[in-house]
Amino acid sequence: MNISVDGIFTILNKTIDILLVWLIFYYILKVIKDNVKLTLIFKGILFLVVLKIISDWFGFKTVGMLLEYIVMWGPLAIIVIFQPEIRAALEQLGRSQLLGRHKVLTVDERERLVYEIVNAMDQLRKGRIGALIVIERDISLSDYIEKAKKIYGDLSADLLVSLFFPNNPLHDGGVIIQGDRISCAGAVFPTSNNLKGNKRLGTRHRAALGISEETDAIVLVVSEETGRLSIALKGELFYNLSIDDVRMTLIDELKPKQETEFEEEIDEEEIYEENK
């Protein structure tokens, strides 16, 4: 069967069109997944859709009518009520990187990165020196770096400790790490308004939660009052961790996805061989 040039062009055009639509949906879902507040909004919308389907199925007219009003005016209400979250999501989409710098590190570089950070946090907790360390992943932190004091120095435990030393003018802000380099110090982050969090948490912990809600960064905190270690990930704070907990979390979170999947396949094969 012969296909004309116009037919080939039409097929190619429609294929690209479908791929672009799927790409848009992929990035929208990725942004929603990485943003805690948008995830809650998405779950709420999904609940209303399911409720609408159930009401139509069972013939609940009153509930159906109320849901029709919600569907009619809901988009406008969402834009007005959740304007800050929508703006943050669009900014996050603009900051997204196809390849985060942590993904191009070699195994040795990642091991050194974890070693230096863990060593620094161990010294900071023993000295009761407060610290806020943010490790960039797929979502760029360039907006915060631009407003902070630029460092662009090789990562080392001594440099991290010195940046948070009480007499250092930059000790109150946060340090941002890109790849295996310290990009800046004295960075200021938005504080979280999450009511589920402990109200006794200090400014550092609230800032850690805030930046973890907006990005996929790994955020490390050392309490100045107690010396306790915490990690904020995806809007959740893991408080009072041991130094080994911090080490293992960093190792797991900094692994490229392909490497993690490969290790899972090996583990499954080992379990299968053991059960034979």
N, C-alpha and C positions, 0 to 999 in steps of 0.2 A: 504494500500500500504506500503510495507516494504522498508525502506531506509537503505542502507548499511552504514557501518562505514566510508568508503571512500567518499560516497555521503554527509554525514553529515560534514566531514572534509572540503570538497570542498566548501559547502555552507558557513561554518564558515569562511573559508579563504577569500572568496570573500566579505563577509560582513565586515570583519575587514579591507580588502583592501579599500573598498568604504568609510568606516568611517574615515580611515586615510587620504584619499584624501580630504574629506569634512573638516576634522580638519585642514589640511594645508591651504585650501582656507579660512577657517574661520579666522585663525590667520593672513594670508596675508591681508585680508580685514580689520581686526581689526587694524593692524599696519597702513594701509593706512588711515583709518578713523581718527586715533589719530595724524597723522602727516600732517600738513597743506600743505607742499611742495609736498609730495607724492600724496595727494588728487588732487592737480592741475595737476600733471603728469598723473594720472589715468583718469581724465576728458579729458585731451588732447588725450590720446590713444583711449578712448571711442568715442570721436568726429570723429577721423580718421576712426575708424571701421564703424561707422554709415555712414560717407561720402562715404566709399568704397562700402557699400551695395547699397546706393542710385545711385552711378555712374554705378554699374553693372546692376541695375534694369532699368535705363533709357538709358543705352548704351553709356555713356559718355566715349569714348575711351581715349582721352587725359588725362582727370582727372584720369581715371582708371590706365593708364600707370604710371603717376606720383605717385599715391598711392601705386602701386606695388613696385616701387623703395623705397618708404618710408618704406613699410612693410619689404622689403628685408634687408635694411641697418639700419632701425630704432632701432632694439634692440642694435646693436653695438654703435650707436650714443647715445642712452639713457645711456648705461653703462659708456661711456666716459664723457658725459656732466654732468650727474647727479650722478657721483661717490660718492661725499660727502653725498648726500641724501640717496643713497642706503646703504652706510656703516652705516649711522645713523639709518636707518630702521632696519638693521640686529642687531645693538647694542641694539636698542629699544626692538626688539623681544627677545633678550637674557635677558633683564632686566625685562621683563613682569612677573608679579606675578599672580598666580591663585586667590589669595585672598589678596587684599590690606588691610593694617592694619586698615584703617579707617572703613572697613566693619565689623570688629569684635567688634567695640565699642558698648557699650550699649547706650540706648537713653539718660540716665543721663550723661554718659561720653561725648557724642556728644554735649549735651547742655552746659556742663562745658567747653568743648573745644572752642565752638563758643563764649561763654561768656568771657573767658580769652583773646582770640584773639581780639575781638571787643573792650574790655576794654583797651587793650594795644594800639590798633590803635587810639582810642579816645584820650588817653594821648599823643601819639606821634604827632598827628596832631595839638593838642593844643600847644604843645611845639615846633612845626616846626622842629621835629627831623626826618630825613630821615630814611626809613626802607624798607627792602625787605624780605618778609616772604613767604616761599614756602611750601605748604602742599602736601605731597606725596599721590598719590592714587594708581592706579593699576600698573603703570610703576615705577620700582624701581629707586631711586635717589642715590644708593649706590656709584656710580662712583664719584659723587660730594661730598658725605659725606667723602669718604676716603681722599680727598685732603683738607678738611676743618678741623677746630678745633673741636674735639669731645666734646660734652656736655652731652648727654644722661641724661637730667634732666627732672623732672616733669614740665609740662607746667604751667606757671603762667604769668599774665600780668606784674607783677613786674620784673620777669626775662627777659621777652621780651624787656621791656623798657630799662633795664640796659644794655642789649647786644648792643642796638643801640645808647646808650648815646655817645655824641661826643668824650669824653675823653677815651672811650673804644677802644682798638686797633683793635677790631673785627667789629666796627660799619660800615665800608665800605662794607663789604660782606653781603651775605644773610644768613638767618636762615632757616633750613630745619626741618619741623615737620613731624614725623612719628607716626601715631596713635594719642595718647594724650601726646607725649613726644617730647622734643626738642632734636634732634639728633646731630646737629652741628651748628656752627656759623662761619662767615667769608667765606662762600662758594662763589665760583666764577662760573658764568654761561655764556654761549655764548650769545653775543648780536645779536639782530635781524638785518637783512639787508632789512627788509620789507619796500619798498619805499612808500607804502600806508600810513605808519605811519607818525605821525607828526615829521618833521625834528628837531623840537625844543625840543623833548623829551630828557631827561637826560639819563645817563648811567644805572640807576636803572630801568627805564621804558623799555629801550631797552633790558636789561638783562631779565626782566620779560617776554617780548614778546618772546625772544629767547628760554627760557626754556619751555614756554607754547607751542611753535611750535614743540618742540622735544618730549614732554611728555604730559600726561593728568593732570599734577599738577595744583592746584589752587594757583595762585601767587598774593600776596597782596603787594601794594606799597604805601608808604607815601612820598610825595614830601617834600624835605628839604626846598625848596624855598617858596612854597605856603601852605604847609600843606594839600594839596588835596589828596584824597584817590582814588586809582585805583585798578582794578582787571584785570589780564590777564588770559584768558581761551581759549585753542585751537587756539592760534595764533591771538587772537583778544583782544584788550585793551579797557576796559570800564573805561573812565576817569572822574574825578571830581564827584565821588559818595558821597552820604550822608552816615552817619554811619549806618542808618537803611537799606540802600541799601546793604551795606557790610554784615550786619547781615543776611538779607534774602537770599542773594546769597550763603553764607556759609551754611546755613540751607538746602537749596535746593540741592547744589552740593555735600554735604557730606551724603545725604540720600542714603542708599542702593537701588539698582534698584527695588528689590522686594517690598520694602516699598513704593516707589514712585508709582509703578503700583497699589498697593493695595489702596492707597489714591485716585488715578484716578478712580478706580472702584467705590469707595464710592461716589465720586463727581457725577459720571454719574447716580448712583442709586438715589441720592438726587434730581438731575435735573429731572429725570424721574418721581419721586413721586410728585414733585412740579407741573409738567405739566399734571398730570392725572386729 
